[in-house]
């Protein structure tokens, strides 16, 4: 996971490429894009990390009950 973080380097394009190739989430069809969501819709660690990011920032590795994640906030 750390190598993905390094490869992405803040690039939304690279994030989407790697998500399409490696993600086991249904969002992989959309380059990892989960679309809009509001408070209470995601697992708390995921949500907290997402809302702590500024647009264009990528998270550190986030662990939830459904796995590990890198989050790129785009909006």
Biopython code that builds the backbone (N, CA, C, O; Angstrom):
import numpy as np
from Bio.PDB.StructureBuilder import StructureBuilder

atoms = [
    (1, "UNK", "N", (0.825, -1.194, 0.000)),
    (1, "UNK", "CA", (0.000, 0.000, 0.000)),
    (1, "UNK", "C", (0.868, 1.257, 0.000)),
    (1, "UNK", "O", (0.545, 2.247, -0.657)),
    (2, "UNK", "N", (1.955, 1.207, 0.732)),
    (2, "UNK", "CA", (2.858, 2.360, 0.792)),
    (2, "UNK", "C", (3.445, 2.652, -0.590)),
    (2, "UNK", "O", (3.653, 3.814, -0.940)),
    (3, "UNK", "N", (3.713, 1.606, -1.375)),
    (3, "UNK", "CA", (4.260, 1.838, -2.714)),
    (3, "UNK", "C", (3.230, 2.511, -3.618)),
    (3, "UNK", "O", (3.598, 3.300, -4.489)),
    (4, "UNK", "N", (1.950, 2.214, -3.426)),
    (4, "UNK", "CA", (0.903, 2.889, -4.198)),
    (4, "UNK", "C", (0.890, 4.369, -3.854)),
    (4, "UNK", "O", (0.784, 5.226, -4.731)),
    (5, "UNK", "N", (0.998, 4.653, -2.575)),
    (5, "UNK", "CA", (1.014, 6.037, -2.120)),
    (5, "UNK", "C", (2.163, 6.804, -2.793)),
    (5, "UNK", "O", (1.987, 7.941, -3.231)),
    (6, "UNK", "N", (3.313, 6.180, -2.868)),
    (6, "UNK", "CA", (4.480, 6.788, -3.503)),
    (6, "UNK", "C", (4.250, 6.967, -4.997)),
    (6, "UNK", "O", (4.569, 8.020, -5.549)),
    (7, "UNK", "N", (3.702, 5.952, -5.657)),
    (7, "UNK", "CA", (3.441, 6.028, -7.097)),
    (7, "UNK", "C", (2.448, 7.131, -7.431)),
    (7, "UNK", "O", (2.601, 7.825, -8.436)),
    (8, "UNK", "N", (1.433, 7.293, -6.591)),
    (8, "UNK", "CA", (0.386, 8.289, -6.835)),
    (8, "UNK", "C", (0.959, 9.700, -6.741)),
    (8, "UNK", "O", (0.701, 10.544, -7.599)),
    (9, "UNK", "N", (1.731, 9.944, -5.700)),
    (9, "UNK", "CA", (2.386, 11.242, -5.555)),
    (9, "UNK", "C", (1.464, 12.436, -5.688)),
    (9, "UNK", "O", (1.904, 13.494, -6.136)),
    (10, "UNK", "N", (0.195, 12.304, -5.314)),
    (10, "UNK", "CA", (-0.751, 13.409, -5.408)),
    (10, "UNK", "C", (-1.441, 13.539, -6.748)),
    (10, "UNK", "O", (-2.248, 14.450, -6.933)),
    (11, "UNK", "N", (-1.149, 12.651, -7.691)),
    (11, "UNK", "CA", (-1.736, 12.723, -9.036)),
    (11, "UNK", "C", (-3.092, 12.019, -9.082)),
    (11, "UNK", "O", (-3.178, 10.815, -8.839)),
    (12, "UNK", "N", (-4.142, 12.767, -9.391)),
    (12, "UNK", "CA", (-5.481, 12.179, -9.512)),
    (12, "UNK", "C", (-5.521, 11.158, -10.651)),
    (12, "UNK", "O", (-6.228, 10.155, -10.561)),
    (13, "UNK", "N", (-4.772, 11.409, -11.709)),
    (13, "UNK", "CA", (-4.733, 10.485, -12.843)),
    (13, "UNK", "C", (-4.111, 9.156, -12.437)),
    (13, "UNK", "O", (-4.645, 8.094, -12.758)),
    (14, "UNK", "N", (-2.993, 9.211, -11.738)),
    (14, "UNK", "CA", (-2.319, 7.985, -11.303)),
    (14, "UNK", "C", (-3.166, 7.257, -10.271)),
    (14, "UNK", "O", (-3.221, 6.027, -10.277)),
    (15, "UNK", "N", (-3.830, 7.999, -9.380)),
    (15, "UNK", "CA", (-4.737, 7.404, -8.399)),
    (15, "UNK", "C", (-5.805, 6.583, -9.121)),
    (15, "UNK", "O", (-6.059, 5.434, -8.760)),
    (16, "UNK", "N", (-6.423, 7.171, -10.131)),
    (16, "UNK", "CA", (-7.481, 6.491, -10.886)),
    (16, "UNK", "C", (-6.948, 5.251, -11.597)),
    (16, "UNK", "O", (-7.600, 4.207, -11.599)),
    (17, "UNK", "N", (-5.773, 5.360, -12.195)),
    (17, "UNK", "CA", (-5.178, 4.210, -12.882)),
    (17, "UNK", "C", (-4.956, 3.050, -11.914)),
    (17, "UNK", "O", (-5.316, 1.911, -12.211)),
    (18, "UNK", "N", (-4.365, 3.341, -10.762)),
    (18, "UNK", "CA", (-4.086, 2.285, -9.784)),
    (18, "UNK", "C", (-5.362, 1.729, -9.171)),
    (18, "UNK", "O", (-5.449, 0.531, -8.902)),
    (19, "UNK", "N", (-6.346, 2.580, -8.950)),
    (19, "UNK", "CA", (-7.624, 2.108, -8.407)),
    (19, "UNK", "C", (-8.296, 1.143, -9.386)),
    (19, "UNK", "O", (-8.818, 0.106, -8.977)),
    (20, "UNK", "N", (-8.283, 1.477, -10.661)),
    (20, "UNK", "CA", (-8.888, 0.603, -11.672)),
    (20, "UNK", "C", (-8.195, -0.754, -11.711)),
    (20, "UNK", "O", (-8.833, -1.783, -11.936)),
    (21, "UNK", "N", (-6.893, -0.746, -11.492)),
    (21, "UNK", "CA", (-6.115, -1.968, -11.585)),
    (21, "UNK", "C", (-6.121, -2.802, -10.305)),
    (21, "UNK", "O", (-6.116, -4.031, -10.370)),
    (22, "UNK", "N", (-6.133, -2.147, -9.139)),
    (22, "UNK", "CA", (-5.879, -2.875, -7.896)),
    (22, "UNK", "C", (-7.007, -2.867, -6.867)),
    (22, "UNK", "O", (-7.000, -3.697, -5.957)),
    (23, "UNK", "N", (-7.958, -1.973, -6.979)),
    (23, "UNK", "CA", (-8.998, -1.878, -5.954)),
    (23, "UNK", "C", (-9.995, -3.023, -6.071)),
    (23, "UNK", "O", (-10.365, -3.427, -7.173)),
    (24, "UNK", "N", (-10.429, -3.545, -4.918)),
    (24, "UNK", "CA", (-11.481, -4.565, -4.931)),
    (24, "UNK", "C", (-12.832, -3.965, -4.560)),
    (24, "UNK", "O", (-13.800, -4.692, -4.336)),
    (25, "UNK", "N", (-12.895, -2.647, -4.497)),
    (25, "UNK", "CA", (-14.137, -1.914, -4.245)),
    (25, "UNK", "C", (-14.853, -1.703, -5.582)),
    (25, "UNK", "O", (-14.210, -1.597, -6.626)),
    (26, "UNK", "N", (-16.164, -1.645, -5.543)),
    (26, "UNK", "CA", (-16.916, -1.430, -6.787)),
    (26, "UNK", "C", (-16.571, -0.086, -7.436)),
    (26, "UNK", "O", (-16.848, 0.113, -8.619)),
    (27, "UNK", "N", (-15.977, 0.824, -6.689)),
    (27, "UNK", "CA", (-15.591, 2.123, -7.254)),
    (27, "UNK", "C", (-14.442, 2.009, -8.245)),
    (27, "UNK", "O", (-14.130, 2.978, -8.938)),
    (28, "UNK", "N", (-13.808, 0.842, -8.325)),
    (28, "UNK", "CA", (-12.685, 0.705, -9.257)),
    (28, "UNK", "C", (-13.118, 0.953, -10.702)),
    (28, "UNK", "O", (-12.313, 1.383, -11.528)),
    (29, "UNK", "N", (-14.382, 0.683, -11.006)),
    (29, "UNK", "CA", (-14.892, 0.959, -12.355)),
    (29, "UNK", "C", (-14.856, 2.449, -12.686)),
    (29, "UNK", "O", (-14.864, 2.836, -13.854)),
    (30, "UNK", "N", (-14.815, 3.274, -11.648)),
    (30, "UNK", "CA", (-14.828, 4.731, -11.813)),
    (30, "UNK", "C", (-13.507, 5.343, -11.343)),
    (30, "UNK", "O", (-13.470, 6.507, -10.945)),
    (31, "UNK", "N", (-12.446, 4.578, -11.389)),
    (31, "UNK", "CA", (-11.139, 5.079, -10.986)),
    (31, "UNK", "C", (-11.043, 5.392, -9.507)),
    (31, "UNK", "O", (-10.275, 6.260, -9.092)),
    (32, "UNK", "N", (-11.833, 4.675, -8.712)),
    (32, "UNK", "CA", (-11.812, 4.882, -7.267)),
    (32, "UNK", "C", (-12.733, 5.985, -6.794)),
    (32, "UNK", "O", (-12.805, 6.258, -5.595)),
    (33, "UNK", "N", (-13.437, 6.622, -7.709)),
    (33, "UNK", "CA", (-14.323, 7.733, -7.346)),
    (33, "UNK", "C", (-15.589, 7.208, -6.685)),
    (33, "UNK", "O", (-16.363, 6.478, -7.305)),
    (34, "UNK", "N", (-15.799, 7.579, -5.426)),
    (34, "UNK", "CA", (-16.991, 7.164, -4.689)),
    (34, "UNK", "C", (-18.150, 8.120, -4.869)),
    (34, "UNK", "O", (-19.260, 7.841, -4.416)),
    (35, "UNK", "N", (-17.911, 9.235, -5.519)),
    (35, "UNK", "CA", (-18.949, 10.247, -5.662)),
    (35, "UNK", "C", (-19.140, 11.003, -4.350)),
    (35, "UNK", "O", (-18.370, 10.846, -3.403)),
    (36, "UNK", "N", (-20.172, 11.815, -4.320)),
    (36, "UNK", "CA", (-20.458, 12.613, -3.123)),
    (36, "UNK", "C", (-21.023, 11.729, -2.035)),
    (36, "UNK", "O", (-21.805, 10.817, -2.305)),
    (37, "UNK", "N", (-20.629, 11.998, -0.812)),
    (37, "UNK", "CA", (-21.257, 11.360, 0.343)),
    (37, "UNK", "C", (-21.236, 12.338, 1.500)),
    (37, "UNK", "O", (-20.389, 13.228, 1.571)),
    (38, "UNK", "N", (-22.176, 12.158, 2.398)),
    (38, "UNK", "CA", (-22.281, 13.067, 3.542)),
    (38, "UNK", "C", (-21.910, 12.343, 4.826)),
    (38, "UNK", "O", (-21.694, 11.132, 4.840)),
    (39, "UNK", "N", (-21.841, 13.108, 5.889)),
    (39, "UNK", "CA", (-21.505, 12.540, 7.195)),
    (39, "UNK", "C", (-22.458, 11.392, 7.530)),
    (39, "UNK", "O", (-23.663, 11.473, 7.291)),
    (40, "UNK", "N", (-21.894, 10.330, 8.084)),
    (40, "UNK", "CA", (-22.687, 9.190, 8.512)),
    (40, "UNK", "C", (-22.870, 8.102, 7.469)),
    (40, "UNK", "O", (-23.458, 7.061, 7.765)),
    (41, "UNK", "N", (-22.380, 8.318, 6.253)),
    (41, "UNK", "CA", (-22.561, 7.321, 5.193)),
    (41, "UNK", "C", (-21.401, 6.346, 5.081)),
    (41, "UNK", "O", (-21.560, 5.263, 4.516)),
    (42, "UNK", "N", (-20.249, 6.706, 5.603)),
    (42, "UNK", "CA", (-19.061, 5.862, 5.508)),
    (42, "UNK", "C", (-18.616, 5.443, 6.912)),
    (42, "UNK", "O", (-19.052, 6.010, 7.914)),
    (43, "UNK", "N", (-17.749, 4.449, 6.961)),
    (43, "UNK", "CA", (-17.185, 4.049, 8.244)),
    (43, "UNK", "C", (-16.417, 5.239, 8.828)),
    (43, "UNK", "O", (-15.773, 5.995, 8.102)),
    (44, "UNK", "N", (-16.498, 5.386, 10.137)),
    (44, "UNK", "CA", (-15.969, 6.576, 10.810)),
    (44, "UNK", "C", (-14.507, 6.880, 10.480)),
    (44, "UNK", "O", (-14.209, 8.032, 10.166)),
    (45, "UNK", "N", (-13.577, 5.922, 10.532)),
    (45, "UNK", "CA", (-12.189, 6.272, 10.208)),
    (45, "UNK", "C", (-12.029, 6.803, 8.780)),
    (45, "UNK", "O", (-11.235, 7.710, 8.534)),
    (46, "UNK", "N", (-12.789, 6.230, 7.845)),
    (46, "UNK", "CA", (-12.747, 6.662, 6.449)),
    (46, "UNK", "C", (-13.309, 8.074, 6.333)),
    (46, "UNK", "O", (-12.711, 8.943, 5.698)),
    (47, "UNK", "N", (-14.450, 8.288, 6.948)),
    (47, "UNK", "CA", (-15.088, 9.602, 6.906)),
    (47, "UNK", "C", (-14.214, 10.672, 7.558)),
    (47, "UNK", "O", (-14.030, 11.755, 7.002)),
    (48, "UNK", "N", (-13.683, 10.367, 8.728)),
    (48, "UNK", "CA", (-12.841, 11.340, 9.430)),
    (48, "UNK", "C", (-11.630, 11.724, 8.590)),
    (48, "UNK", "O", (-11.278, 12.901, 8.503)),
    (49, "UNK", "N", (-10.995, 10.735, 7.975)),
    (49, "UNK", "CA", (-9.825, 11.001, 7.136)),
    (49, "UNK", "C", (-10.206, 11.839, 5.919)),
    (49, "UNK", "O", (-9.484, 12.764, 5.548)),
    (50, "UNK", "N", (-11.328, 11.518, 5.305)),
    (50, "UNK", "CA", (-11.778, 12.244, 4.119)),
    (50, "UNK", "C", (-12.023, 13.711, 4.422)),
    (50, "UNK", "O", (-11.536, 14.588, 3.709)),
    (51, "UNK", "N", (-12.778, 13.978, 5.480)),
    (51, "UNK", "CA", (-13.116, 15.362, 5.798)),
    (51, "UNK", "C", (-11.939, 16.143, 6.372)),
    (51, "UNK", "O", (-11.996, 17.371, 6.431)),
    (52, "UNK", "N", (-10.889, 15.472, 6.790)),
    (52, "UNK", "CA", (-9.683, 16.160, 7.281)),
    (52, "UNK", "C", (-8.785, 16.614, 6.131)),
    (52, "UNK", "O", (-7.924, 17.474, 6.315)),
    (53, "UNK", "N", (-8.986, 16.037, 4.953)),
    (53, "UNK", "CA", (-8.159, 16.382, 3.798)),
    (53, "UNK", "C", (-8.638, 17.662, 3.134)),
    (53, "UNK", "O", (-9.825, 17.987, 3.156)),
    (54, "UNK", "N", (-7.698, 18.377, 2.549)),
    (54, "UNK", "CA", (-8.033, 19.498, 1.680)),
    (54, "UNK", "C", (-8.169, 18.936, 0.268)),
    (54, "UNK", "O", (-7.632, 17.869, -0.030)),
    (55, "UNK", "N", (-8.873, 19.636, -0.588)),
    (55, "UNK", "CA", (-9.025, 19.215, -1.976)),
    (55, "UNK", "C", (-7.635, 19.051, -2.590)),
    (55, "UNK", "O", (-6.787, 19.938, -2.492)),
    (56, "UNK", "N", (-7.421, 17.899, -3.225)),
    (56, "UNK", "CA", (-6.152, 17.590, -3.864)),
    (56, "UNK", "C", (-5.177, 16.827, -2.985)),
    (56, "UNK", "O", (-4.150, 16.355, -3.472)),
    (57, "UNK", "N", (-5.481, 16.698, -1.693)),
    (57, "UNK", "CA", (-4.604, 15.958, -0.786)),
    (57, "UNK", "C", (-4.940, 14.476, -0.786)),
    (57, "UNK", "O", (-6.078, 14.075, -1.027)),
    (58, "UNK", "N", (-3.918, 13.673, -0.509)),
    (58, "UNK", "CA", (-4.098, 12.232, -0.380)),
    (58, "UNK", "C", (-3.820, 11.847, 1.068)),
    (58, "UNK", "O", (-2.918, 12.387, 1.708)),
    (59, "UNK", "N", (-4.600, 10.915, 1.563)),
    (59, "UNK", "CA", (-4.453, 10.473, 2.946)),
    (59, "UNK", "C", (-3.247, 9.559, 3.118)),
    (59, "UNK", "O", (-2.658, 9.078, 2.149)),
    (60, "UNK", "N", (-2.904, 9.338, 4.363)),
    (60, "UNK", "CA", (-2.022, 8.237, 4.690)),
    (60, "UNK", "C", (-2.875, 6.979, 4.590)),
    (60, "UNK", "O", (-4.055, 7.066, 4.249)),
    (61, "UNK", "N", (-2.322, 5.842, 4.873)),
    (61, "UNK", "CA", (-3.076, 4.593, 4.817)),
    (61, "UNK", "C", (-4.105, 4.583, 5.952)),
    (61, "UNK", "O", (-3.759, 4.781, 7.117)),
    (62, "UNK", "N", (-5.368, 4.350, 5.599)),
    (62, "UNK", "CA", (-6.482, 4.336, 6.546)),
    (62, "UNK", "C", (-7.007, 2.905, 6.648)),
    (62, "UNK", "O", (-7.278, 2.268, 5.631)),
    (63, "UNK", "N", (-7.148, 2.403, 7.865)),
    (63, "UNK", "CA", (-7.690, 1.054, 8.084)),
    (63, "UNK", "C", (-9.119, 1.151, 8.590)),
    (63, "UNK", "O", (-9.421, 1.928, 9.496)),
    (64, "UNK", "N", (-9.998, 0.346, 7.990)),
    (64, "UNK", "CA", (-11.386, 0.230, 8.449)),
    (64, "UNK", "C", (-11.736, -1.252, 8.511)),
    (64, "UNK", "O", (-10.913, -2.104, 8.180)),
    (65, "UNK", "N", (-12.949, -1.552, 8.932)),
    (65, "UNK", "CA", (-13.400, -2.943, 8.978)),
    (65, "UNK", "C", (-13.445, -3.579, 7.591)),
    (65, "UNK", "O", (-13.415, -4.804, 7.474)),
    (66, "UNK", "N", (-13.515, -2.763, 6.539)),
    (66, "UNK", "CA", (-13.591, -3.318, 5.184)),
    (66, "UNK", "C", (-12.238, -3.341, 4.470)),
    (66, "UNK", "O", (-12.169, -3.739, 3.307)),
    (67, "UNK", "N", (-11.167, -2.924, 5.141)),
    (67, "UNK", "CA", (-9.845, -3.012, 4.527)),
    (67, "UNK", "C", (-9.003, -1.782, 4.754)),
    (67, "UNK", "O", (-9.231, -1.006, 5.682)),
    (68, "UNK", "N", (-8.019, -1.621, 3.883)),
    (68, "UNK", "CA", (-7.128, -0.463, 3.950)),
    (68, "UNK", "C", (-7.374, 0.414, 2.727)),
    (68, "UNK", "O", (-7.727, -0.072, 1.652)),
    (69, "UNK", "N", (-7.179, 1.708, 2.916)),
    (69, "UNK", "CA", (-7.568, 2.662, 1.894)),
    (69, "UNK", "C", (-6.558, 3.797, 1.781)),
    (69, "UNK", "O", (-5.909, 4.172, 2.758)),
    (70, "UNK", "N", (-6.440, 4.327, 0.586)),
    (70, "UNK", "CA", (-5.830, 5.625, 0.339)),
    (70, "UNK", "C", (-6.959, 6.482, -0.208)),
    (70, "UNK", "O", (-7.719, 6.043, -1.071)),
    (71, "UNK", "N", (-7.065, 7.689, 0.290)),
    (71, "UNK", "CA", (-8.159, 8.567, -0.091)),
    (71, "UNK", "C", (-7.573, 9.801, -0.751)),
    (71, "UNK", "O", (-6.676, 10.442, -0.203)),
    (72, "UNK", "N", (-8.076, 10.129, -1.917)),
    (72, "UNK", "CA", (-7.713, 11.370, -2.601)),
    (72, "UNK", "C", (-8.964, 12.223, -2.638)),
    (72, "UNK", "O", (-9.959, 11.856, -3.264)),
    (73, "UNK", "N", (-8.912, 13.356, -1.968)),
    (73, "UNK", "CA", (-10.085, 14.232, -1.953)),
    (73, "UNK", "C", (-10.061, 15.115, -3.193)),
    (73, "UNK", "O", (-9.095, 15.838, -3.437)),
    (74, "UNK", "N", (-11.129, 15.048, -3.966)),
    (74, "UNK", "CA", (-11.187, 15.792, -5.223)),
    (74, "UNK", "C", (-12.180, 16.939, -5.191)),
    (74, "UNK", "O", (-12.168, 17.783, -6.087)),
    (75, "UNK", "N", (-13.018, 16.988, -4.208)),
    (75, "UNK", "CA", (-13.998, 18.089, -4.114)),
    (75, "UNK", "C", (-14.338, 18.359, -2.673)),
    (75, "UNK", "O", (-15.142, 19.246, -2.384)),
]
sb = StructureBuilder()
sb.init_structure("model")
sb.init_model(0)
sb.init_chain("A")
sb.init_seg("    ")
for serial, (resi, resn, name, xyz) in enumerate(atoms, 1):
    if name == "N":
        sb.init_residue(resn, " ", resi, " ")
    sb.init_atom(name, np.array(xyz, "f"), 0.0, 1.0, " ", f" {name:<3s}", serial, name[0])
structure = sb.get_structure()
